[in-house]
Amino acid sequence: MRVVVGMSGGVDSSVAALLMKRAGHEVIGVFMKNWEEKDENGVCTSERDWADVRLVCESLDIPYYAVNFARQYRERVFEHFLSEYRKGRTPNPDVLCNREIKFNVFLDFAESLGAEKLVTGHFANIDCVGGEYRLLRAADENKDQTYFLYMLGQRALSKALFPVGGLTKAEIRQIARDAGLPVSEKKDSTGVCFIGERNFKQFLSGFLPAQPGDMVTPQGVVVGRHDGLMYYTLGQRRGLGIGGGGNGQRWFVLAKDLEHNRLVVSQGEDDALFSRSAVGSELTWLAERPPAAEGEPLDCQVRLRHRQPLQDCRLTLRDGRAHMAFAVPQRAVTPGQSAVFYQGRVCLGGAIIE
């Protein structure tokens, strides 16, 4: 079988390529370059990653290519990213990137090379029951990436392979060491999908004009100044720059008042930061059909941020929205982020928190 492996230059995708070659498949490595600007230090991290991809592919003796989807990334992912920040929300570009770029534009490219499957280093699993493909949580729960993959549909799942989904990170690194792969000790990448690690405040200010304003308590008392609402997220405690006083406890972000450009802050773990329920829109189901009938409650689990332990939830679908009732109040449920639903190991799909 001919497969295309999405190579990032990291250890996970490198081991994915290694495992596919060991399984006897015809493997082609492809590196995506989706962001062309250098970071604040004048470094283009994609150049380093591309060099690592070449080294790995040469050591595996497989052909490799680089493709540039920077225009599609900017139009389909980054513009939405900026739009959400303008609205005072906190978006999740990695989710959209998987749907629009990796398992859409890139999948089309892989098929143009005659590939039957698109292989990536994602920590997730896929099975097929009764002709329907399902997305399953990874063996390494701490690394599970199904949260970022919930927007995929049946076509993407039918074409995708995740060879490292049944392995732990430690096992992946050991396989890479034993095979002599040059990236066996390379640290995991973090930051925004394809944009990478950088001073996020400085990066965002290059695209959106900051509008400083007052930090206020829920009673309207001014306690400081903020640099721009887009730089803060609900529940944030670090970097507020508010001195002591009050009850002596740490300050945290409680809400954003977009109309008056005010950041609402409070001291201590205020009950107001916890939610018993939430509403989500832009529903996406991996089976491409809702998991429950309109108005019929479904007991499931939900993840409101990456790596959060699964939380018990009663989900009701009504008028195109997901109404969530949490068994335990949830801290800092953030508009713009994804709520992703599960039943056991199976990822059902998700919604954007409103």
RODO-2510 file (C-alpha; in nm, 4 decimals, decimal comma):
residues 354
     n   res          X          Y          Z
     1     m     0,0000     0,0000     0,0000
     2     r     0,1275     0,3463    -0,0864
     3     v     0,1016     0,5923     0,2034
     4     v     0,1940     0,9566     0,2518
     5     v     0,3260     1,0455     0,5964
     6     g     0,2816     1,4031     0,7158
     7     m     0,6323     1,4702     0,8485
     8     s     0,6731     1,7540     1,0994
     9     g     1,0370     1,6951     1,1870
    10     g     0,9359     1,5626     1,5288
    11     v     0,9780     1,2193     1,6801
    12     d     0,6104     1,1138     1,6579
    13     s     0,5713     1,1521     1,2810
    14     s     0,9212     1,0116     1,2262
    15     v     0,8341     0,6928     1,4165
    16     a     0,5017     0,6777     1,2295
    17     a     0,6987     0,6706     0,9032
    18     l     0,9374     0,4096     1,0423
    19     l     0,6513     0,1822     1,1517
    20     m     0,4790     0,2073     0,8135
    21     k     0,8006     0,1157     0,6330
    22     r     0,8573    -0,1791     0,8681
    23     a     0,5032    -0,2953     0,7892
    24     g     0,6056    -0,3218     0,4243
    25     h     0,4241    -0,0194     0,2821
    26     e     0,5518     0,2172     0,0139
    27     v     0,6161     0,5313     0,2200
    28     i     0,6445     0,8907     0,0968
    29     g     0,7354     1,1631     0,3457
    30     v     0,5811     1,5063     0,2947
    31     f     0,6581     1,8207     0,4950
    32     m     0,4006     2,0990     0,5058
    33     k     0,5150     2,4591     0,5268
    34     n     0,2097     2,6624     0,6248
    35     w     0,3632     2,9691     0,7879
    36     e     0,6332     3,1774     0,6218
    37     e     0,7173     3,4507     0,8690
    38     k     1,0145     3,4388     1,1038
    39     d     0,9739     3,4628     1,4802
    40     e     1,0782     3,7610     1,6927
    41     n     1,4384     3,6334     1,6924
    42     g     1,4518     3,6225     1,3130
    43     v     1,4374     3,2434     1,3126
    44     c     1,2205     3,0426     1,0748
    45     t     1,1530     2,7267     1,2737
    46     s     1,0088     2,5530     0,9684
    47     e     1,3554     2,5559     0,8088
    48     r     1,4981     2,3620     1,1058
    49     d     1,2074     2,1180     1,0958
    50     w     1,2455     2,0666     0,7210
    51     a     1,6138     1,9872     0,7729
    52     d     1,5172     1,7254     1,0328
    53     v     1,2593     1,5753     0,7955
    54     r     1,5257     1,5365     0,5266
    55     l     1,7618     1,3673     0,7728
    56     v     1,4933     1,1244     0,8915
    57     c     1,3699     1,0376     0,5430
    58     e     1,7253     0,9805     0,4206
    59     s     1,7954     0,7529     0,7183
    60     l     1,4760     0,5581     0,6375
    61     d     1,5574     0,5604     0,2653
    62     i     1,2179     0,6993     0,1630
    63     p     1,1395     0,9774    -0,0879
    64     y     1,0345     1,3127     0,0544
    65     y     0,8750     1,6364    -0,0605
    66     a     0,7881     1,9767     0,0809
    67     v     0,4585     2,1479     0,0031
    68     n     0,3478     2,5010     0,0790
    69     f    -0,0087     2,5615     0,1951
    70     a     0,0599     2,9013     0,3521
    71     r    -0,2112     3,0745     0,1472
    72     q    -0,4753     2,8187     0,2414
    73     y    -0,3692     2,8286     0,6061
    74     r    -0,3992     3,2057     0,6193
    75     e    -0,7395     3,2087     0,4449
    76     r    -0,9018     2,9115     0,6174
    77     v    -0,7437     2,9117     0,9639
    78     f    -0,5557     3,2288     1,0521
    79     e    -0,8216     3,4776     0,9398
    80     h    -1,0759     3,2973     1,1588
    81     f    -0,8211     3,2995     1,4423
    82     l    -0,7892     3,6797     1,4202
    83     s    -1,1658     3,7246     1,3829
    84     e    -1,2277     3,5365     1,7078
    85     y    -0,9734     3,7471     1,8971
    86     r    -1,1400     4,0631     1,7652
    87     k    -1,4614     3,9390     1,9278
    88     g    -1,2871     3,8922     2,2617
    89     r    -1,2967     3,5134     2,2347
    90     t    -1,0157     3,2568     2,2696
    91     p    -1,0024     3,0396     1,9542
    92     n    -0,8444     2,6992     1,9024
    93     p    -0,6671     2,7132     1,5637
    94     d    -0,5275     2,3584     1,5875
    95     v    -0,8808     2,2148     1,5569
    96     l    -0,9541     2,4123     1,2419
    97     c    -0,6091     2,3388     1,0991
    98     n    -0,6716     1,9647     1,1221
    99     r    -1,0027     1,9932     0,9401
   100     e    -0,9114     2,2518     0,6776
   101     i    -0,5432     2,1823     0,6085
   102     k    -0,4099     1,8456     0,7257
   103     f    -0,7171     1,6356     0,6474
   104     n    -0,8496     1,8377     0,3564
   105     v    -0,5947     2,0231     0,1406
   106     f    -0,3119     1,7899     0,2420
   107     l    -0,5288     1,4804     0,2039
   108     d    -0,6132     1,5896    -0,1526
   109     f    -0,2402     1,6273    -0,2222
   110     a    -0,1665     1,2818    -0,0785
   111     e    -0,4315     1,1284    -0,3013
   112     s    -0,2812     1,3089    -0,6019
   113     l     0,0393     1,1145    -0,5293
   114     g    -0,1586     0,7908    -0,5438
   115     a    -0,1655     0,7373    -0,1672
   116     e    -0,4324     0,5124    -0,0225
   117     k    -0,3791     0,6448     0,3291
   118     l    -0,2599     0,9663     0,4944
   119     v    -0,0436     0,8862     0,7962
   120     t     0,0295     1,1301     1,0794
   121     g     0,1903     1,1153     1,4227
   122     h    -0,1269     1,2049     1,6106
   123     f    -0,1979     1,0347     1,9420
   124     a    -0,5355     0,8850     1,8497
   125     n    -0,6836     0,5639     1,7138
   126     i    -0,9427     0,4718     1,4508
   127     d    -1,1643     0,1684     1,4128
   128     c    -1,4559     0,0783     1,1878
   129     v    -1,7808    -0,0723     1,3157
   130     g    -2,0625    -0,1586     1,0765
   131     g    -1,9024     0,0471     0,8008
   132     e    -1,8762     0,3564     1,0233
   133     y    -1,5356     0,4925     1,1194
   134     r    -1,4831     0,5943     1,4815
   135     l    -1,2186     0,8132     1,6454
   136     l    -1,0829     0,6586     1,9662
   137     r    -0,8725     0,8019     2,2474
   138     a    -0,4993     0,7213     2,2476
   139     a    -0,3272     0,4695     2,4730
   140     d    -0,1248     0,7533     2,6298
   141     e    -0,4029     0,9557     2,7941
   142     n    -0,1657     1,2429     2,8767
   143     k    -0,0843     1,2835     2,5057
   144     d    -0,4285     1,2076     2,3610
   145     q    -0,5055     1,4436     2,0693
   146     t    -0,8626     1,3471     1,9856
   147     y    -0,9631     1,6870     2,1277
   148     f    -0,7978     1,8472     1,8238
   149     l    -0,9419     1,5961     1,5747
   150     y    -1,3132     1,6127     1,6538
   151     m    -1,3953     1,8122     1,3388
   152     l    -1,2887     1,5327     1,1048
   153     g    -1,5598     1,3524     0,9109
   154     q    -1,5979     1,0051     0,7681
   155     r    -1,3879     1,0711     0,4570
   156     a    -1,0896     1,1886     0,6632
   157     l    -1,1207     0,9013     0,9114
   158     s    -1,1469     0,6466     0,6288
   159     k    -0,8214     0,7753     0,4809
   160     a    -0,6230     0,8431     0,8008
   161     l    -0,3799     0,6165     0,9847
   162     f    -0,2355     0,6957     1,3294
   163     p     0,0390     0,4338     1,3868
   164     v     0,1585     0,5757     1,7207
   165     g    -0,1890     0,5958     1,8768
   166     g    -0,1379     0,2697     2,0651
   167     l     0,2015     0,3730     2,2071
   168     t     0,3159     0,5888     2,4961
   169     k     0,5552     0,8771     2,4391
   170     a     0,8304     0,6846     2,6201
   171     e     0,7814     0,3880     2,3875
   172     i     0,7957     0,6142     2,0809
   173     r     1,1238     0,7693     2,1920
   174     q     1,2715     0,4256     2,2609
   175     i     1,1739     0,3018     1,9138
   176     a     1,3389     0,6129     1,7666
   177     r     1,6568     0,5542     1,9712
   178     d     1,6766     0,1880     1,8764
   179     a     1,6378     0,2807     1,5089
   180     g     1,8994     0,5560     1,5336
   181     l     1,6597     0,8283     1,4207
   182     p     1,8271     1,1728     1,4517
   183     v     1,5198     1,3261     1,6214
   184     s     1,4828     1,0694     1,9019
   185     e     1,5558     1,3316     2,1716
   186     k     1,3991     1,6341     2,0002
   187     k     1,1634     1,8151     2,2368
   188     d     0,7933     1,8339     2,1589
   189     s     0,6715     2,1409     1,9742
   190     t     0,4253     2,3727     2,1446
   191     g     0,2478     2,6949     2,0535
   192     v    -0,0003     2,7674     1,7767
   193     c    -0,0320     2,5063     1,5020
   194     f     0,2395     2,5736     1,2366
   195     i     0,3212     2,9156     1,3831
   196     g     0,5150     2,7603     1,6699
   197     e     0,6566     2,8926     1,9937
   198     r     0,6939     3,2689     2,0189
   199     n     0,6070     3,5687     2,2339
   200     f     0,2333     3,5426     2,1761
   201     k     0,1510     3,8946     2,2931
   202     q     0,4099     4,0432     2,0602
   203     f     0,2953     3,8182     1,7759
   204     l    -0,0734     3,9047     1,8094
   205     s    -0,0033     4,2790     1,8358
   206     g     0,1493     4,2604     1,4871
   207     f    -0,1932     4,1738     1,3432
   208     l    -0,4470     4,3354     1,5755
   209     p    -0,4202     4,6873     1,7242
   210     a    -0,4256     4,6711     2,1029
   211     q    -0,6806     4,8784     2,2925
   212     p    -0,5713     4,9254     2,6554
   213     g    -0,8407     4,9839     2,9158
   214     d    -0,9354     4,9482     3,2805
   215     m    -0,9249     4,6392     3,4965
   216     v    -1,2264     4,6495     3,7262
   217     t    -1,3804     4,4417     4,0020
   218     p    -1,7335     4,3025     3,9535
   219     q    -1,8504     4,6094     4,1502
   220     g    -1,6829     4,8401     3,8953
   221     v    -1,3875     4,9513     4,1094
   222     v    -1,0808     5,0221     3,8924
   223     v    -0,7805     4,8232     4,0181
   224     g    -0,5431     4,8454     3,7220
   225     r    -0,4987     4,8725     3,3461
   226     h    -0,5046     4,5996     3,0823
   227     d    -0,3017     4,5976     2,7585
   228     g    -0,5897     4,4820     2,5369
   229     l    -0,8681     4,2303     2,6023
   230     m    -0,7348     3,9906     2,3380
   231     y    -0,4278     3,9189     2,5492
   232     y    -0,6246     3,7664     2,8383
   233     t    -0,8281     3,4528     2,8915
   234     l    -1,0846     3,3588     3,1547
   235     g    -0,9325     3,2232     3,4744
   236     q    -0,5903     3,3714     3,3952
   237     r    -0,3840     3,4550     3,7037
   238     r    -0,0377     3,5351     3,5703
   239     g     0,0696     3,8635     3,4204
   240     l    -0,2133     4,0824     3,5494
   241     g     0,0258     4,3236     3,7217
   242     i    -0,2117     4,4058     4,0052
   243     g    -0,0521     4,4649     4,3429
   244     g    -0,1682     4,3306     4,6802
   245     g    -0,4464     4,4742     4,8863
   246     g    -0,8033     4,3587     4,9214
   247     n    -0,8260     4,0156     5,0805
   248     g    -0,4635     3,9331     4,9967
   249     q    -0,5521     3,6529     4,7563
   250     r    -0,4383     3,6324     4,3934
   251     w    -0,6302     3,8144     4,1231
   252     f    -0,7728     3,6318     3,8234
   253     v    -0,9687     3,7199     3,5081
   254     l    -1,3414     3,6766     3,5617
   255     a    -1,4890     3,8205     3,2402
   256     k    -1,4357     4,0521     2,9441
   257     d    -1,6617     4,3538     2,9019
   258     l    -1,6179     4,4116     2,5295
   259     e    -1,8702     4,6971     2,5097
   260     h    -1,6782     4,9115     2,7610
   261     n    -1,3325     4,7590     2,6927
   262     r    -1,2960     4,6534     3,0555
   263     l    -1,1336     4,3440     3,1992
   264     v    -1,3293     4,2177     3,5006
   265     v    -1,1013     4,0694     3,7683
   266     s    -1,1577     3,9243     4,1124
   267     q    -0,9600     3,7944     4,4087
   268     g    -0,9673     3,4314     4,5190
   269     e    -1,1425     3,1406     4,3501
   270     d    -1,4754     3,3141     4,3144
   271     d    -1,7818     3,0960     4,2548
   272     a    -1,8545     3,3202     3,9554
   273     l    -1,5655     3,1559     3,7695
   274     f    -1,7365     2,8160     3,7851
   275     s    -2,0169     2,7088     3,5524
   276     r    -2,2763     2,4370     3,6019
   277     s    -2,3783     2,4527     3,2372
   278     a    -2,2708     2,5859     2,8990
   279     v    -2,4015     2,6233     2,5447
   280     g    -2,2107     2,5382     2,2282
   281     s    -2,2717     2,6068     1,8594
   282     e    -2,1129     2,4938     1,5292
   283     l    -2,1783     2,1275     1,6118
   284     t    -1,9593     1,8689     1,4398
   285     w    -2,0093     1,4922     1,4669
   286     l    -1,7520     1,2366     1,3547
   287     a    -2,0292     1,0006     1,2447
   288     e    -2,1761     1,2967     1,0492
   289     r    -2,5033     1,2528     1,2387
   290     p    -2,6025     1,3622     1,5910
   291     p    -2,5445     1,1070     1,8700
   292     a    -2,8913     1,1753     2,0159
   293     a    -3,2317     1,2899     1,8958
   294     e    -3,3366     1,6529     1,9289
   295     g    -3,4232     1,7286     2,2912
   296     e    -3,3248     1,3819     2,4158
   297     p    -3,0627     1,3969     2,6976
   298     l    -2,7424     1,1980     2,6445
   299     d    -2,5133     1,1076     2,9328
   300     c    -2,1536     1,1383     2,8155
   301     q    -1,8189     1,2924     2,9055
   302     v    -1,6810     1,6261     2,7908
   303     r    -1,3370     1,7817     2,7636
   304     l    -1,3336     2,1621     2,7689
   305     r    -0,9599     2,2013     2,7073
   306     h    -0,6724     1,9809     2,5904
   307     r    -0,5473     1,7382     2,8568
   308     q    -0,8343     1,8126     3,0925
   309     p    -0,9586     1,4906     3,2541
   310     l    -1,2940     1,3854     3,1084
   311     q    -1,5899     1,5387     3,2933
   312     d    -1,9349     1,3820     3,3291
   313     c    -2,1935     1,5781     3,1361
   314     r    -2,5572     1,5562     3,0277
   315     l    -2,5808     1,6742     2,6680
   316     t    -2,9047     1,7908     2,5071
   317     l    -2,9207     1,8991     2,1418
   318     r    -3,1756     2,1695     2,0775
   319     d    -3,2186     2,4230     1,7942
   320     g    -2,8745     2,3491     1,6501
   321     r    -2,6991     2,4014     1,9816
   322     a    -2,5367     2,1770     2,2391
   323     h    -2,6701     2,2357     2,5897
   324     m    -2,4286     2,0954     2,8496
   325     a    -2,5106     2,0295     3,2143
   326     f    -2,1994     1,9388     3,4129
   327     a    -2,2056     1,6889     3,7001
   328     v    -1,9393     1,9042     3,8715
   329     p    -1,9108     2,2828     3,8155
   330     q    -1,6351     2,3634     3,5667
   331     r    -1,3746     2,6388     3,6051
   332     a    -1,3224     2,9069     3,3403
   333     v    -1,5417     2,7701     3,0607
   334     t    -1,4085     2,9862     2,7778
   335     p    -1,6047     3,1150     2,4731
   336     g    -1,4293     3,0267     2,1483
   337     q    -1,2766     2,7072     2,2848
   338     s    -1,4040     2,3610     2,1952
   339     a    -1,6206     2,1308     2,4043
   340     v    -1,5489     1,7771     2,2845
   341     f    -1,7810     1,4889     2,3759
   342     y    -1,6968     1,1255     2,4481
   343     q    -1,8576     0,7987     2,5419
   344     g    -1,5823     0,5858     2,6880
   345     r    -1,2973     0,5633     2,4369
   346     v    -1,5095     0,6943     2,1492
   347     c    -1,4925     1,0621     2,0536
   348     l    -1,8387     1,1680     1,9349
   349     g    -1,7632     1,5204     1,8124
   350     g    -1,7890     1,8636     1,9614
   351     a    -1,9017     2,2243     1,9604
   352     i    -1,7620     2,5752     1,9979
   353     i    -1,8402     2,7180     2,3427
   354     e    -2,0639     3,0224     2,3243
***
